Amino acid sequence: MEEILVREIKTVTIVGANGTMGRNVAAIYAAFGGCTVYLVCRDINKAKATVAKSVLSVRADSIASRLIPADYAMLDECVAKSDIVVEHIKEELGAKVELMQKIGKVMPSHAIACSGSSGLSITTLAECFPDNLRSHFFGVHMFNPPYAMTLCELIPTRYSDMGLFADLKDYLSNILLRTVVVVKDSPAFLGNRIGFQFINEALQYAEKYKDNGGIDYVDAILGAYTGRTMAPITTADFVGLDIHKAIVDNIYANTNDFSHKSFICPGYINKLVEKGMFGRKSGGGLYYLKKFDSGVKQMYVYDIASDSYREANKYVFPFAETMIRKLRKGSYKSAFQALIDNHSQEAEMCLHFLLKYVIYSIAASEEVGFSVHDADDVMAAGFNWCPPMAVVDAILEVTDFKELVKERLELGSVEVDHLLSLIEPSKYDFRIYFKAKK
C-alpha cells in the first residue's frame, strides 16, 4: 500500500469544523503545518464564518487563504484530495461511526484518518474502515484551546501501522509542535480521566457542602494557590456541562477503578443540562456574568440549595490567606506547611484533593499511560495544572509525602504502597503553578 511521508502532508480535511475544537485544530494545521485545510460544516455559510474564527484562534491572518469553506455535499471531494482527514463532530458514537464509514469509502490509500474524540473507542471507529485502511486510523486528541494547550494524546489501535504511527507522532511533535503523549485506547484516555475525576468530585463536594455555599465555596478552596490556572468547577462551566456529563458518564459506564463513584454526575448537573444551561457557551450554567447598564459587572453562581442564582461570594479562609501571603514572598515551604498544619474543614478538603489527585494520577497512568511522567505531561500541557509528581515535589519540601498520604487519605483497599513506589521526581517546577492569588 502506498503510504504518505507525514512530513509531506499538504492537504487536510477537518469534519465538524464549525465547532470550537474543529476550527481551532484547523488553524493549527494551517499555521504550523502550512497546510491547505478544508473546513467541512453542515452549512456552507457556517463554514465561511468559521474561517475568521479559525484565524483568530492563532492570531495569524496569513492562514486565511489556506482555509477553504466546504459543506457535507463536498465531503467526498475534500476527503479524496486529503493527506489527513480529522473528525471533530459531536461526541456521539453512532454519528462518528456513520461518518467514518462515509470517509472510508473515498479516502485515498495513502491518507491518514484521525478522530479527535475526547474518549470514545478508537478501535471501534477504526473498524468502520475497509481492511486496507484500518491501519491508517488513529486517535489524535488535542485540548482546547490548542494554540495555548499543546497536549495531544495519540492513540493507536490493534490495527495500527506502527511505522506510520511513529511518523505521525514525529509530525505532531516537530511540525505541529504538540506535546504528544501516547496513551492506550481507554475511556476518556489519560488527561480527561485524571482531570475529570478531580472536577466531578469537586462538583460532588459542592452538593455535599451546598449549605456552606456549594459551587463557589468549593472553587474558592481549590483556586490558583493550589496549582491550577482555573478552579475545577469553573473549568466544567468553561468546557460545557453537556461535555462534562458525556465524559464522566462514559468513564463511569466503562471503567471500575478505586474512585469509580467519583464519576457519578451530580443530579443538579443533569438538571441544568436538561434545561440547556451548559455553561459559558450557552450564556449560563454554574456561573454567569451579568452586565448592568451602569457598566458594572457582577458574577452570579448557581446555588444548589435554593435552585436559583445568587451573587458569587468572596470567601476568606485563614489557611488560604496564609498560603497566598507566603507564596507572594516565594516561601513555598512555609505555604505548604500552613496547609498541612491547618485542620479547618477547608484546609482538610484542599489537602484531600491534592493528595488524591496524585494517587489517582499514578493509578490512571499505570492503566492508561506508560509512566507517571505521562500523567505529568497531560496535566501540564492539557489543563495547565501543577503536574502530580510536581505536587509531590512541593510537599516533600515540608514532609514525607508517602507518610502524609497514609495519615490523611482514606483509600480503602487500594494498593497504596505499590502506587507510592511508582513516584519519581518531576521534570516540571511546581513553583510556576502555585499562584499567589485566589
N, C-alpha and C positions, 0 to 999 in steps of 0.2 A: 504494500500500500504506500502510495506517495504520502510523505509527511512534510509539514511545513517546518522550516527553521524558525523558531519563535522570535528570534531577533529580526526576522524579515517580515513581521506582522505589519500590514499596511491598512487593512480594512476590517472594521469591527461593526457588528450589529448589536445594539442594545434593545432588547424587547421589554417593554414596560418602562420606557424612558421618561414618561411624564411623571412618574413617581419620584420622590425625593432622592432615594438611593440610585435609581436608574439614571437620572440626569446628572447626578454628581459623579457617578462612576464613569459615565460617558466622557465627562470633562477630563478625568484622569487619563483615559486612553488617548484623548486628543492632545492634551497638554504635554504629558510626559512621554507618551509613545509616538507622538506626531502622526497619529492615525486618522484616516477618514472614518467617521463614525455615523452610522445610520441610526437615527432616533425613532424607533418604531413605537407608535402610540395608537390608541383606539381611534383617535380623531386627528386628521391632518392639521387642523388649526391648533390643537393642543401641542402637537409636535413642533409646530412653528414657534409657539410661545415658549416651549421648553428650551429652545436654543439660547435665548437670552438668560434664562435661569441657570443653565448649564455653564455658560460663560462666566456668570457672576460668581459661581461656586469656587472657581480657581483664579478669579480676577485677572483673566487673560483674554483681551479682545481678539488676539491673534488667532484663537482657535475657532472663532465663529464660522469661518469659511470651510472648516473641516467637519462641521456638524450638519448633517443632512436630514431634514424632517421627512418622515415616512409614516404611513398608516398600515393597518393589518392587510389591506389589499395588496400592498407592496412587499409583504413579508418574504415570500418565496424569492423574489428578485434580489432583495437585500441579502438574504442568507446565502444565496448562490454565489454572490460576489465576495463573501467574507472569509477572512482567515480565522477570526474568533467570533462566536455567537454567544452572547451573555443574556440570560433571562433575569429580569428583576420585577416579575409580576407579583400579585398578591400571594401571601403565604398560605396557599390552599393546594394540597397535594393533587386533587383532581384537575384543577386548572393547569398546574405545571405539567402533569402527565400529558394532557391533551396538547399543550404547546410543544413539548419535546417530541411527540410523535409527528407533528407537522414539520418541525425543524429537521428531524431525521430523514424525512423523505426527499429533501432538497439540498442538504448540507454537502458541500464538496468533500471528497475523500481525504483531502489534505488538512481540512479545517479542524479546529478545536471548538467544543461546545462546553459552556460552563453554566452552573446555576449559582445565583447569588443568594440562595436560600439561607436564612438565619438558623436553620436547624432541622429541616426535613431530610428524609433519607436520600442521600446522593446515589446510593446503589440502586434504589427503586427507580430513580429518574434515568440512570444510565440504561436500565433495561427497557426503556421506551425506544431506544435507538436500534437500528439494524445491527446484526452481529459485527459487521465490519467497521462500525463507528463507535461501538461501546467503549473501546479502549481510548478514545479521544475525548471522553467526557469526564469532567472534574467539578468539584465544588470549589468555588472561589468566593469566599465570604468576606467582603470588605465592611468597614464600620463607618458610621455616619458622624460627622462629615468626613469623607475620605481624604480631603485635602489637609485636614488637621490631624485626623486619627489614621495613622498609617498602617494599622493592623490589617493583615489579610490572612485568614485561615484557609489553608489549601488542603482539600480533602480528596484523596484517591479512593477508588473502589477496587473490588477484586478483579475487575475487568481492565484496569488502567494499564496503559503502556507506560512503564516506569521510566523509560528513556525520555519519552515526551513529557512526562511529569517533571523530570529533573530540568528539562529545558524551560518548561513553563514557570517553574519556581525561579529559575535564573532570570527570566524575563520580568516577572513580577517584582523581584528583588532589585535588579540592577537597571531596568528600564523604567518601570513604573514607580520605583523607589518605595515599595511596600516593605513593612516588617512582616515577613512571611513566617507563619508557624504552621507546620504540618500537623494535622490532627486526624483522629480516627472518625469514621462515619457514625457518630453517636448523636442522639437528640440534643439540639442546641449547640453542638460542638463544645469547645472549651471556654471561650471568653464569656458567652452568654450563660453557660452552665454555672460558672462562678459568679458572674455579675448579677444575674437574676435571682440566684439563691439569696444573695445579700439584699437585693432590692425587695423581693417578695417577703422576706422575713421582716424587713423594716415596715412594709405595709401591714403585715400581721400584727406587729407590735403596736402600730398606730391604732388598730382596732382594740387591742388588749388594753391600751392606755388612753382610750378615747376620752375619758373623764379628766385626764391631765392635759388635754389639748389635741391628742391624736397626731394628725399628719404633720403639722409644723413643729409640734413638740419633738417627735422622733427625728425629723430632719435637723432640728437645732442641735440635737445630741450627736449627730453624725455629720457635722459640717466640715468645712475646709481644714480645720485644725486637726481632723482625724485622717487626713491623707487623700482627700478626693476633691476635685475641682467643683463638682456639682453634688449636692446632697442626694441620697438614694431615691427618696420619694419624688423629689423634683425631677430626677432623671427619668423615672417612669412616666411622668407627665410630659417630658420632652420627647421621649421615644414614641409615646402614644399608648394609652391604656388598652386599646384593642390589640396592639402588637405585643404589649407586655403579657396580656392574658393568653394570647396564642402561644407565646414562648413557654410560659410556665405550665400551661395545660398540657403542652406536648411533652415537656420534661416529666411532669407528674404521671402522665399516662404510660410513658415508655421507659422509665428508669425506676430503680428501687434502691437508692443508696441510704446511708445513715441519716441524711437530712431530708428524706422523701416528703415528710409532712410540711416542710417549709416551702414547698412548691404549690400548696393549695391556694388558689387565688381567692382572696377575701371576698365575702359577699357584697360589700359596698362597691368593690371594683366591678364585679359582674353587673351590678345595678347601673352604675354610671355608663358602662359600655353599652348596655341595652338601650339607654337613653340617647346614645350618640355623643356622649360627652367624653371624648377621647383624650383630652389634654390640650396642650398648646396648639396643635394643628387644627383643632375644632373651635378654638376660642375659649375653651374652659374645660376643666376636668377636676383635678385635685386642687389646682390653683387657677386664678385668673387675675389679670391686671386691669383695673378699672381706671379710666382716664376721665377726669371731671372737666367741665367747661373752663374752670379756672386754670387748667394746666396741671393741676396736682394729680399725681398717680398714687393709687393705693392697691396693694396686693391683698387679695381675698383668698381664703382657703376653705375647702370643704370640711365641715365639722361633722364627723361621723356620728357623734352622739345625738345631734339635733337634726341630721339630714338636711342641712342648709349651709349657706356660706356666711362667713364672718371675716372681719379684718384679721390678717395674719398677726400673730403675737411676736414680740421681741423678747425671747426668753433670756433669763440671766441665770446661768448655772455656775456656782463658785469654782468648780473644778475646771470648767471650760475657760472661764475668765483667767484663771491662773495659768493654764496651758498656753493660752494666746499671749499673755504677758511674757511668759518665758520664751516662747517661740519668737516673739518680736525681738528679743535680745540675743537670739541664737543659742539659747540654753536648752538644747533638745533633751539632754539627760534630765534636767530638772522638770521639764514639761511632762515627760513620761512618768517620772517619779510622782508628780502631782496626780496623774490619772490613776496610777496603781494604788497609791496610798489613800485616795478618797473613796469612801464606801457609801456615798449617796446613791440613791436609785439611779440617777442619770449617769454617774461615773461607772457604776457596775454594768449598766446597759451598754455603754460605749465600749468598755473593755471586753465584754462578752462578744460584741460584734467583731471587734478586731481579731480576737483570738480564734473565733470560729471561722472567720474569713481565711485565716492562714491554714487551719486544719482542713477546711473544705477544699481549698485550692490544691493542697497536696493530694488529697484523695481523688479529686477530679482529674488532676494532671496525670496521676498514675493510671486512671481508667481510660481517659480520652486522649491525652498527650503522650509525650515520651520522656519528660523530665520535669522537675519542679521549675526549671527555668522557662519552660513553655508557659506555665501559669504566670510567671513574672512578665513575660513579653505580651501576653494577651491583655493583661490588666493595665499595663503601662501604655501600650500603643492603641488599645481599643477603647479603654474607659478613662484614661488619664487618672487612674487611681494609683496610690502607692502600691507597688507590687508586693505580693505576700511575703517573699523572702526578705524584702527590704523592711517590711514591718517587723519581722523577726530581728533584723539587724538593729532597728531602732530600740526595741525592747531590751535587747542584750546590752545596751548601754547602761541599763538600770539593774536588771536581774536576770536570772537564768530562765530563759523562755520556756523550756520544757517543764520545769517545776511549776512555773506560773500557770501553764495550761492545766496541769494535773490538779492544782489547787483551786482554780477559779472557773473551769469549764466542765460542765456535766455532759458527757458524750455516751453514756450507757455502755453498750457492748462494742464500741468502736475500738479497733486495734491501735490505740493511741501511740504506744511505744514504736510500733512499726512506722506509722506516719511521721512521727517526730524524728525517726532515724534517717528520713529522706531529706531533711533540711540541709540546705547548702547556702553559703554566703551569696548574696545577690550582686549582680553586676550593676544594679541601679543604686543611686544615692538617695536614701529616704529623705534627706533634708530638702530636696526640691519639691516634695509633695505635701509636707505638713505646713500649712499656711497659717500665718498669724492673723486669722480672721474667722468669723463665724460661717 
